[in-house]
Amino acid sequence: MIQVDNVTKEFHGFKALNQVSMHVPKGAVYGLVGPNGAGKSTIIRNITGIYQPDSGSVLIDGEPVWDNVNAKKKISYIPDDLFYFLQANTLDMKKFYQGIYPRFDSDLFSRLKDFFPAIDMKRNIRHLSKGMQKQVAFWLAICSKPELMILDEPIDGLDPVMRRQIWGIILSEVAEHDITVLISSHNLRELEDICDHVGIMHQGKIMLERTLTELQGSVSKIQVAFQEGMPALPDDFEILHMSNIGRVYTLIVKGNPQEAKARLEAEHPMLIDIIPLSLEEIFIYEMGGANYEIKDILF
Protein backbone atom coordinates (compact mmCIF):
# COMPACT_ATOMS: atom_id res chain seq x y z
CA MET A 1 0.00 0.00 0.00
CA ILE A 2 2.80 2.43 0.99
CA GLN A 3 6.21 2.15 -0.65
CA VAL A 4 8.88 4.61 0.50
CA ASP A 5 12.26 4.32 -1.22
CA ASN A 6 15.38 6.23 -0.17
CA VAL A 7 13.55 9.41 0.84
CA THR A 8 15.70 12.32 2.00
CA LYS A 9 14.39 15.62 3.32
CA GLU A 10 16.40 18.59 4.59
CA PHE A 11 15.35 21.80 6.35
CA HIS A 12 17.89 24.64 6.41
CA GLY A 13 20.79 22.20 6.19
CA PHE A 14 19.36 19.76 8.76
CA LYS A 15 18.72 16.30 7.35
CA ALA A 16 15.39 15.31 8.92
CA LEU A 17 15.13 12.17 6.77
CA ASN A 18 18.17 10.27 5.61
CA GLN A 19 17.40 7.79 2.82
CA VAL A 20 14.34 6.36 4.54
CA SER A 21 12.84 3.20 3.05
CA MET A 22 9.74 1.48 4.43
CA HIS A 23 6.92 -0.72 3.19
CA VAL A 24 3.40 -0.90 4.61
CA PRO A 25 1.41 -3.83 3.13
CA LYS A 26 -2.27 -3.43 2.27
CA GLY A 27 -4.50 -4.31 5.21
CA ALA A 28 -1.68 -3.98 7.74
CA VAL A 29 -1.76 -2.02 10.99
CA TYR A 30 1.76 -0.59 11.03
CA GLY A 31 3.26 1.08 14.09
CA LEU A 32 5.98 3.65 13.40
CA VAL A 33 7.88 4.08 16.65
CA GLY A 34 10.67 6.40 17.69
CA PRO A 35 11.65 9.14 20.14
CA ASN A 36 10.63 12.75 19.59
CA GLY A 37 12.72 14.21 16.79
CA ALA A 38 13.31 10.87 15.09
CA GLY A 39 11.56 11.99 11.89
CA LYS A 40 8.18 10.28 12.27
CA SER A 41 6.04 13.33 11.52
CA THR A 42 8.32 14.34 8.65
CA ILE A 43 8.04 10.99 6.88
CA ILE A 44 4.27 11.04 7.44
CA ARG A 45 4.05 14.47 5.78
CA ASN A 46 5.95 13.03 2.83
CA ILE A 47 3.61 10.03 2.69
CA THR A 48 0.53 12.26 2.78
CA GLY A 49 1.93 14.55 0.08
CA ILE A 50 2.27 17.62 2.31
CA TYR A 51 6.04 17.63 1.74
CA GLN A 52 7.84 16.77 -1.47
CA PRO A 53 10.96 14.62 -0.91
CA ASP A 54 14.30 16.17 -1.84
CA SER A 55 15.16 12.76 -3.27
CA GLY A 56 13.63 9.30 -3.34
CA SER A 57 10.01 8.32 -3.97
CA VAL A 58 6.74 7.79 -2.11
CA LEU A 59 4.07 5.63 -3.74
CA ILE A 60 0.50 4.95 -2.59
CA ASP A 61 -0.92 1.90 -4.37
CA GLY A 62 1.82 2.30 -6.97
CA GLU A 63 1.09 6.00 -7.64
CA PRO A 64 3.29 8.97 -6.64
CA VAL A 65 1.48 10.85 -3.89
CA TRP A 66 3.00 14.30 -4.46
CA ASP A 67 0.57 16.61 -6.33
CA ASN A 68 -1.72 13.63 -7.03
CA VAL A 69 -5.38 14.19 -6.09
CA ASN A 70 -6.33 10.59 -6.90
CA ALA A 71 -3.77 9.19 -4.45
CA LYS A 72 -4.70 11.67 -1.72
CA LYS A 73 -8.40 10.77 -1.93
CA LYS A 74 -7.45 7.36 -0.56
CA ILE A 75 -5.87 8.84 2.57
CA SER A 76 -7.48 9.98 5.81
CA TYR A 77 -4.94 11.76 8.01
CA ILE A 78 -5.17 12.78 11.67
CA PRO A 79 -2.15 14.93 12.59
CA ASP A 80 -0.81 15.55 16.06
CA ASP A 81 -1.91 19.21 15.83
CA LEU A 82 -5.51 19.27 14.66
CA PHE A 83 -6.85 22.01 12.39
CA TYR A 84 -10.47 23.09 12.00
CA PHE A 85 -11.90 26.14 10.25
CA LEU A 86 -12.38 29.03 12.65
CA GLN A 87 -16.19 29.05 12.80
CA ALA A 88 -16.81 25.40 11.91
CA ASN A 89 -18.87 22.98 13.94
CA THR A 90 -18.96 19.22 13.43
CA LEU A 91 -21.74 19.40 10.84
CA ASP A 92 -19.80 22.03 8.87
CA MET A 93 -16.73 19.80 8.82
CA LYS A 94 -18.89 16.86 7.77
CA LYS A 95 -20.00 18.82 4.67
CA PHE A 96 -16.39 19.76 3.98
CA TYR A 97 -15.27 16.12 4.16
CA GLN A 98 -18.15 15.07 1.90
CA GLY A 99 -16.80 17.42 -0.76
CA ILE A 100 -13.32 15.89 -0.54
CA TYR A 101 -14.02 12.20 -0.05
CA PRO A 102 -16.37 10.68 -2.64
CA ARG A 103 -16.93 7.62 -0.45
CA PHE A 104 -17.95 9.58 2.67
CA ASP A 105 -20.65 7.53 4.43
CA SER A 106 -23.37 9.76 5.91
CA ASP A 107 -25.29 6.76 7.26
CA LEU A 108 -22.20 5.61 9.14
CA PHE A 109 -21.75 9.16 10.47
CA SER A 110 -25.26 9.01 11.92
CA ARG A 111 -24.75 5.54 13.40
CA LEU A 112 -21.46 6.53 15.06
CA LYS A 113 -23.08 9.47 16.82
CA ASP A 114 -23.95 7.14 19.70
CA PHE A 115 -20.24 6.44 20.19
CA PHE A 116 -19.52 10.14 20.70
CA PRO A 117 -22.40 11.28 22.93
CA ALA A 118 -20.47 14.20 24.46
CA ILE A 119 -20.04 15.97 21.11
CA ASP A 120 -22.44 18.83 20.45
CA MET A 121 -22.44 18.79 16.65
CA LYS A 122 -23.63 22.41 16.41
CA ARG A 123 -20.98 23.84 18.73
CA ASN A 124 -17.82 25.46 17.34
CA ILE A 125 -15.21 22.69 17.37
CA ARG A 126 -12.49 25.06 18.57
CA HIS A 127 -14.54 25.58 21.75
CA LEU A 128 -14.45 21.85 22.51
CA SER A 129 -11.81 20.25 24.71
CA LYS A 130 -8.71 18.75 23.12
CA GLY A 131 -10.07 15.26 23.71
CA MET A 132 -13.40 16.09 22.09
CA GLN A 133 -11.66 17.68 19.11
CA LYS A 134 -9.70 14.45 18.67
CA GLN A 135 -12.95 12.45 18.83
CA VAL A 136 -14.42 14.59 16.03
CA ALA A 137 -11.28 13.96 13.97
CA PHE A 138 -11.65 10.19 14.33
CA TRP A 139 -15.38 10.36 13.64
CA LEU A 140 -14.85 12.21 10.35
CA ALA A 141 -11.82 10.15 9.34
CA ILE A 142 -13.62 6.82 9.78
CA CYS A 143 -16.70 8.01 7.88
CA SER A 144 -14.51 9.10 4.96
CA LYS A 145 -14.07 5.40 4.17
CA PRO A 146 -10.36 5.74 3.38
CA GLU A 147 -8.21 3.00 1.93
CA LEU A 148 -5.34 4.29 4.06
CA MET A 149 -5.67 5.86 7.51
CA ILE A 150 -2.62 7.71 8.86
CA LEU A 151 -2.54 8.67 12.53
CA ASP A 152 0.19 10.83 14.10
CA GLU A 153 0.26 10.47 17.90
CA PRO A 154 -3.44 9.65 17.68
CA ILE A 155 -4.71 9.11 21.22
CA ASP A 156 -3.20 12.03 23.10
CA GLY A 157 -5.97 13.70 25.09
CA LEU A 158 -8.32 10.70 25.05
CA ASP A 159 -9.41 8.92 28.21
CA PRO A 160 -8.82 5.14 28.44
CA VAL A 161 -12.45 4.21 27.69
CA MET A 162 -12.56 6.37 24.55
CA ARG A 163 -9.16 5.03 23.45
CA ARG A 164 -10.41 1.47 23.61
CA GLN A 165 -13.63 2.39 21.83
CA ILE A 166 -11.88 4.18 18.96
CA TRP A 167 -9.35 1.38 18.46
CA GLY A 168 -12.26 -1.06 18.39
CA ILE A 169 -14.00 0.91 15.62
CA ILE A 170 -10.80 1.24 13.58
CA LEU A 171 -9.86 -2.44 13.88
CA SER A 172 -13.40 -3.37 12.87
CA GLU A 173 -12.96 -1.26 9.70
CA VAL A 174 -9.61 -2.95 9.05
CA ALA A 175 -11.18 -6.39 9.31
CA GLU A 176 -14.31 -5.56 7.31
CA HIS A 177 -12.93 -3.30 4.57
CA ASP A 178 -9.23 -4.23 4.49
CA ILE A 179 -8.09 -0.65 5.10
CA THR A 180 -4.44 0.01 5.89
CA VAL A 181 -3.46 1.91 9.04
CA LEU A 182 -0.16 3.67 9.75
CA ILE A 183 0.20 4.83 13.36
CA SER A 184 3.05 7.04 14.53
CA SER A 185 3.91 7.05 18.22
CA HIS A 186 6.83 7.54 20.58
CA ASN A 187 5.30 5.03 22.98
CA LEU A 188 5.46 1.30 22.27
CA ARG A 189 2.99 0.35 24.97
CA GLU A 190 0.01 1.88 23.19
CA LEU A 191 0.78 -0.01 19.97
CA GLU A 192 1.49 -3.48 21.32
CA ASP A 193 -2.07 -4.80 21.15
CA ILE A 194 -3.09 -3.38 17.78
CA CYS A 195 -0.16 -3.48 15.34
CA ASP A 196 0.93 -6.41 13.20
CA HIS A 197 3.94 -4.61 11.67
CA VAL A 198 6.42 -2.32 13.43
CA GLY A 199 9.14 0.05 12.23
CA ILE A 200 11.60 1.91 14.46
CA MET A 201 12.90 5.35 13.46
CA HIS A 202 15.99 7.00 14.89
CA GLN A 203 17.83 10.09 13.67
CA GLY A 204 15.96 10.21 10.38
CA LYS A 205 16.37 6.54 9.47
CA ILE A 206 14.34 3.34 9.72
CA MET A 207 16.54 1.14 11.90
CA LEU A 208 14.33 -1.93 11.96
CA GLU A 209 11.14 -3.00 10.17
CA ARG A 210 9.50 -6.36 10.86
CA THR A 211 6.23 -8.15 11.41
CA LEU A 212 5.30 -9.02 14.97
CA THR A 213 5.69 -12.70 14.14
CA GLU A 214 9.28 -12.10 13.04
CA LEU A 215 10.00 -10.05 16.14
CA GLN A 216 8.57 -12.63 18.49
CA GLY A 217 10.66 -15.33 16.84
CA SER A 218 13.91 -13.40 17.14
CA VAL A 219 14.39 -13.23 20.93
CA SER A 220 13.53 -15.74 23.66
CA LYS A 221 12.96 -15.32 27.39
CA ILE A 222 13.48 -18.59 29.26
CA GLN A 223 13.47 -19.47 32.94
CA VAL A 224 15.56 -22.51 33.75
CA ALA A 225 16.97 -24.22 36.85
CA PHE A 226 19.73 -26.84 37.16
CA GLN A 227 20.67 -29.07 40.07
CA GLU A 228 24.30 -27.97 40.04
CA GLY A 229 23.97 -24.40 38.76
CA MET A 230 24.21 -23.08 35.21
CA PRO A 231 26.31 -25.40 33.01
CA ALA A 232 28.71 -24.20 30.32
CA LEU A 233 26.73 -23.54 27.15
CA PRO A 234 27.97 -23.61 23.53
CA ASP A 235 29.62 -20.43 22.24
CA ASP A 236 26.98 -20.05 19.52
CA PHE A 237 24.19 -19.98 22.15
CA GLU A 238 23.85 -16.20 22.22
CA ILE A 239 22.72 -14.99 25.65
CA LEU A 240 21.84 -11.29 25.60
CA HIS A 241 21.10 -11.06 29.31
CA MET A 242 21.13 -13.43 32.29
CA SER A 243 20.00 -13.02 35.89
CA ASN A 244 19.20 -15.45 38.66
CA ILE A 245 17.44 -15.86 41.98
CA GLY A 246 19.00 -18.88 43.63
CA ARG A 247 19.03 -21.77 41.16
CA VAL A 248 16.44 -20.20 38.87
CA TYR A 249 18.01 -18.35 35.95
CA THR A 250 16.20 -16.01 33.56
CA LEU A 251 17.85 -15.91 30.15
CA ILE A 252 17.24 -13.56 27.23
CA VAL A 253 18.47 -15.54 24.24
CA LYS A 254 18.88 -14.57 20.59
CA GLY A 255 16.95 -16.84 18.26
CA ASN A 256 13.81 -18.93 17.98
CA PRO A 257 12.22 -19.70 21.39
CA GLN A 258 11.53 -23.40 20.71
CA GLU A 259 15.02 -24.01 19.35
CA ALA A 260 16.58 -22.28 22.37
CA LYS A 261 14.44 -24.34 24.73
CA ALA A 262 15.43 -27.58 22.99
CA ARG A 263 19.12 -26.79 23.35
CA LEU A 264 18.72 -26.07 27.06
CA GLU A 265 16.70 -29.25 27.57
CA ALA A 266 19.72 -31.19 26.32
CA GLU A 267 21.47 -30.11 29.55
CA HIS A 268 18.74 -31.87 31.64
CA PRO A 269 17.35 -28.94 33.66
CA MET A 270 15.17 -29.40 36.74
CA LEU A 271 12.64 -27.03 35.19
CA ILE A 272 12.39 -24.92 32.07
CA ASP A 273 9.73 -22.52 30.82
CA ILE A 274 9.37 -20.05 27.95
CA ILE A 275 7.99 -16.69 29.11
CA PRO A 276 6.27 -14.36 26.62
CA LEU A 277 8.29 -11.25 25.78
CA SER A 278 6.59 -7.90 25.46
CA LEU A 279 7.42 -5.64 22.54
CA GLU A 280 9.24 -3.43 25.00
CA GLU A 281 11.57 -6.22 26.00
CA ILE A 282 12.12 -7.36 22.41
CA PHE A 283 13.21 -3.88 21.36
CA ILE A 284 15.38 -3.39 24.44
CA TYR A 285 17.41 -6.47 23.57
CA GLU A 286 17.25 -6.06 19.79
CA MET A 287 18.31 -2.42 19.85
CA GLY A 288 20.23 -2.21 23.11
CA GLY A 289 23.62 -2.37 21.42
CA ALA A 290 22.79 0.06 18.61
CA ASN A 291 23.35 3.33 20.50
CA TYR A 292 19.59 3.82 20.50
CA GLU A 293 17.66 5.79 23.12
CA ILE A 294 15.38 2.83 23.84
CA LYS A 295 14.11 4.56 27.00
CA ASP A 296 12.51 7.22 24.81
CA ILE A 297 10.02 4.77 23.26
CA LEU A 298 9.23 2.88 26.46
CA PHE A 299 8.49 5.58 29.01
C-alpha positions as CSV (number, residue, x, y, z in Angstrom):
1,M,0.0,0.0,0.0
2,I,2.8,2.4,1.0
3,Q,6.2,2.1,-0.7
4,V,8.9,4.6,0.5
5,D,12.3,4.3,-1.2
6,N,15.4,6.2,-0.2
7,V,13.5,9.4,0.8
8,T,15.7,12.3,2.0
9,K,14.4,15.6,3.3
10,E,16.4,18.6,4.6
11,F,15.4,21.8,6.3
12,H,17.9,24.6,6.4
13,G,20.8,22.2,6.2
14,F,19.4,19.8,8.8
15,K,18.7,16.3,7.4
16,A,15.4,15.3,8.9
17,L,15.1,12.2,6.8
18,N,18.2,10.3,5.6
19,Q,17.4,7.8,2.8
20,V,14.3,6.4,4.5
21,S,12.8,3.2,3.1
22,M,9.7,1.5,4.4
23,H,6.9,-0.7,3.2
24,V,3.4,-0.9,4.6
25,P,1.4,-3.8,3.1
26,K,-2.3,-3.4,2.3
27,G,-4.5,-4.3,5.2
28,A,-1.7,-4.0,7.7
29,V,-1.8,-2.0,11.0
30,Y,1.8,-0.6,11.0
31,G,3.3,1.1,14.1
32,L,6.0,3.7,13.4
33,V,7.9,4.1,16.7
34,G,10.7,6.4,17.7
35,P,11.7,9.1,20.1
36,N,10.6,12.7,19.6
37,G,12.7,14.2,16.8
38,A,13.3,10.9,15.1
39,G,11.6,12.0,11.9
40,K,8.2,10.3,12.3
41,S,6.0,13.3,11.5
42,T,8.3,14.3,8.6
43,I,8.0,11.0,6.9
44,I,4.3,11.0,7.4
45,R,4.0,14.5,5.8
46,N,6.0,13.0,2.8
47,I,3.6,10.0,2.7
48,T,0.5,12.3,2.8
49,G,1.9,14.6,0.1
50,I,2.3,17.6,2.3
51,Y,6.0,17.6,1.7
52,Q,7.8,16.8,-1.5
53,P,11.0,14.6,-0.9
54,D,14.3,16.2,-1.8
55,S,15.2,12.8,-3.3
56,G,13.6,9.3,-3.3
57,S,10.0,8.3,-4.0
58,V,6.7,7.8,-2.1
59,L,4.1,5.6,-3.7
60,I,0.5,4.9,-2.6
61,D,-0.9,1.9,-4.4
62,G,1.8,2.3,-7.0
63,E,1.1,6.0,-7.6
64,P,3.3,9.0,-6.6
65,V,1.5,10.9,-3.9
66,W,3.0,14.3,-4.5
67,D,0.6,16.6,-6.3
68,N,-1.7,13.6,-7.0
69,V,-5.4,14.2,-6.1
70,N,-6.3,10.6,-6.9
71,A,-3.8,9.2,-4.5
72,K,-4.7,11.7,-1.7
73,K,-8.4,10.8,-1.9
74,K,-7.4,7.4,-0.6
75,I,-5.9,8.8,2.6
76,S,-7.5,10.0,5.8
77,Y,-4.9,11.8,8.0
78,I,-5.2,12.8,11.7
79,P,-2.1,14.9,12.6
80,D,-0.8,15.6,16.1
81,D,-1.9,19.2,15.8
82,L,-5.5,19.3,14.7
83,F,-6.9,22.0,12.4
84,Y,-10.5,23.1,12.0
85,F,-11.9,26.1,10.2
86,L,-12.4,29.0,12.7
87,Q,-16.2,29.0,12.8
88,A,-16.8,25.4,11.9
89,N,-18.9,23.0,13.9
90,T,-19.0,19.2,13.4
91,L,-21.7,19.4,10.8
92,D,-19.8,22.0,8.9
93,M,-16.7,19.8,8.8
94,K,-18.9,16.9,7.8
95,K,-20.0,18.8,4.7
96,F,-16.4,19.8,4.0
97,Y,-15.3,16.1,4.2
98,Q,-18.2,15.1,1.9
99,G,-16.8,17.4,-0.8
100,I,-13.3,15.9,-0.5
101,Y,-14.0,12.2,0.0
102,P,-16.4,10.7,-2.6
103,R,-16.9,7.6,-0.4
104,F,-17.9,9.6,2.7
105,D,-20.6,7.5,4.4
106,S,-23.4,9.8,5.9
107,D,-25.3,6.8,7.3
108,L,-22.2,5.6,9.1
109,F,-21.8,9.2,10.5
110,S,-25.3,9.0,11.9
111,R,-24.7,5.5,13.4
112,L,-21.5,6.5,15.1
113,K,-23.1,9.5,16.8
114,D,-24.0,7.1,19.7
115,F,-20.2,6.4,20.2
116,F,-19.5,10.1,20.7
117,P,-22.4,11.3,22.9
118,A,-20.5,14.2,24.5
119,I,-20.0,16.0,21.1
120,D,-22.4,18.8,20.4
121,M,-22.4,18.8,16.6
122,K,-23.6,22.4,16.4
123,R,-21.0,23.8,18.7
124,N,-17.8,25.5,17.3
125,I,-15.2,22.7,17.4
126,R,-12.5,25.1,18.6
127,H,-14.5,25.6,21.7
128,L,-14.5,21.8,22.5
129,S,-11.8,20.3,24.7
130,K,-8.7,18.7,23.1
131,G,-10.1,15.3,23.7
132,M,-13.4,16.1,22.1
133,Q,-11.7,17.7,19.1
134,K,-9.7,14.5,18.7
135,Q,-12.9,12.5,18.8
136,V,-14.4,14.6,16.0
137,A,-11.3,14.0,14.0
138,F,-11.7,10.2,14.3
139,W,-15.4,10.4,13.6
140,L,-14.9,12.2,10.4
141,A,-11.8,10.2,9.3
142,I,-13.6,6.8,9.8
143,C,-16.7,8.0,7.9
144,S,-14.5,9.1,5.0
145,K,-14.1,5.4,4.2
146,P,-10.4,5.7,3.4
147,E,-8.2,3.0,1.9
148,L,-5.3,4.3,4.1
149,M,-5.7,5.9,7.5
150,I,-2.6,7.7,8.9
151,L,-2.5,8.7,12.5
152,D,0.2,10.8,14.1
153,E,0.3,10.5,17.9
154,P,-3.4,9.6,17.7
155,I,-4.7,9.1,21.2
156,D,-3.2,12.0,23.1
157,G,-6.0,13.7,25.1
158,L,-8.3,10.7,25.1
159,D,-9.4,8.9,28.2
160,P,-8.8,5.1,28.4
161,V,-12.4,4.2,27.7
162,M,-12.6,6.4,24.5
163,R,-9.2,5.0,23.4
164,R,-10.4,1.5,23.6
165,Q,-13.6,2.4,21.8
166,I,-11.9,4.2,19.0
167,W,-9.4,1.4,18.5
168,G,-12.3,-1.1,18.4
169,I,-14.0,0.9,15.6
170,I,-10.8,1.2,13.6
171,L,-9.9,-2.4,13.9
172,S,-13.4,-3.4,12.9
173,E,-13.0,-1.3,9.7
174,V,-9.6,-2.9,9.0
175,A,-11.2,-6.4,9.3
176,E,-14.3,-5.6,7.3
177,H,-12.9,-3.3,4.6
178,D,-9.2,-4.2,4.5
179,I,-8.1,-0.7,5.1
180,T,-4.4,0.0,5.9
181,V,-3.5,1.9,9.0
182,L,-0.2,3.7,9.8
183,I,0.2,4.8,13.4
184,S,3.1,7.0,14.5
185,S,3.9,7.1,18.2
186,H,6.8,7.5,20.6
187,N,5.3,5.0,23.0
188,L,5.5,1.3,22.3
189,R,3.0,0.4,25.0
190,E,0.0,1.9,23.2
191,L,0.8,0.0,20.0
192,E,1.5,-3.5,21.3
193,D,-2.1,-4.8,21.2
194,I,-3.1,-3.4,17.8
195,C,-0.2,-3.5,15.3
196,D,0.9,-6.4,13.2
197,H,3.9,-4.6,11.7
198,V,6.4,-2.3,13.4
199,G,9.1,0.0,12.2
200,I,11.6,1.9,14.5
201,M,12.9,5.3,13.5
202,H,16.0,7.0,14.9
203,Q,17.8,10.1,13.7
204,G,16.0,10.2,10.4
205,K,16.4,6.5,9.5
206,I,14.3,3.3,9.7
207,M,16.5,1.1,11.9
208,L,14.3,-1.9,12.0
209,E,11.1,-3.0,10.2
210,R,9.5,-6.4,10.9
211,T,6.2,-8.2,11.4
212,L,5.3,-9.0,15.0
213,T,5.7,-12.7,14.1
214,E,9.3,-12.1,13.0
215,L,10.0,-10.0,16.1
216,Q,8.6,-12.6,18.5
217,G,10.7,-15.3,16.8
218,S,13.9,-13.4,17.1
219,V,14.4,-13.2,20.9
220,S,13.5,-15.7,23.7
221,K,13.0,-15.3,27.4
222,I,13.5,-18.6,29.3
223,Q,13.5,-19.5,32.9
224,V,15.6,-22.5,33.8
225,A,17.0,-24.2,36.8
226,F,19.7,-26.8,37.2
227,Q,20.7,-29.1,40.1
228,E,24.3,-28.0,40.0
229,G,24.0,-24.4,38.8
230,M,24.2,-23.1,35.2
231,P,26.3,-25.4,33.0
232,A,28.7,-24.2,30.3
233,L,26.7,-23.5,27.2
234,P,28.0,-23.6,23.5
235,D,29.6,-20.4,22.2
236,D,27.0,-20.0,19.5
237,F,24.2,-20.0,22.1
238,E,23.9,-16.2,22.2
239,I,22.7,-15.0,25.6
240,L,21.8,-11.3,25.6
241,H,21.1,-11.1,29.3
242,M,21.1,-13.4,32.3
243,S,20.0,-13.0,35.9
244,N,19.2,-15.5,38.7
245,I,17.4,-15.9,42.0
246,G,19.0,-18.9,43.6
247,R,19.0,-21.8,41.2
248,V,16.4,-20.2,38.9
249,Y,18.0,-18.3,35.9
250,T,16.2,-16.0,33.6
251,L,17.9,-15.9,30.1
252,I,17.2,-13.6,27.2
253,V,18.5,-15.5,24.2
254,K,18.9,-14.6,20.6
255,G,17.0,-16.8,18.3
256,N,13.8,-18.9,18.0
257,P,12.2,-19.7,21.4
258,Q,11.5,-23.4,20.7
259,E,15.0,-24.0,19.4
260,A,16.6,-22.3,22.4
261,K,14.4,-24.3,24.7
262,A,15.4,-27.6,23.0
263,R,19.1,-26.8,23.4
264,L,18.7,-26.1,27.1
265,E,16.7,-29.3,27.6
266,A,19.7,-31.2,26.3
267,E,21.5,-30.1,29.5
268,H,18.7,-31.9,31.6
269,P,17.3,-28.9,33.7
270,M,15.2,-29.4,36.7
271,L,12.6,-27.0,35.2
272,I,12.4,-24.9,32.1
273,D,9.7,-22.5,30.8
274,I,9.4,-20.0,28.0
275,I,8.0,-16.7,29.1
276,P,6.3,-14.4,26.6
277,L,8.3,-11.3,25.8
278,S,6.6,-7.9,25.5
279,L,7.4,-5.6,22.5
280,E,9.2,-3.4,25.0
281,E,11.6,-6.2,26.0
282,I,12.1,-7.4,22.4
283,F,13.2,-3.9,21.4
284,I,15.4,-3.4,24.4
285,Y,17.4,-6.5,23.6
286,E,17.2,-6.1,19.8
287,M,18.3,-2.4,19.8
288,G,20.2,-2.2,23.1
289,G,23.6,-2.4,21.4
290,A,22.8,0.1,18.6
291,N,23.3,3.3,20.5
292,Y,19.6,3.8,20.5
293,E,17.7,5.8,23.1
294,I,15.4,2.8,23.8
295,K,14.1,4.6,27.0
296,D,12.5,7.2,24.8
297,I,10.0,4.8,23.3
298,L,9.2,2.9,26.5
299,F,8.5,5.6,29.0
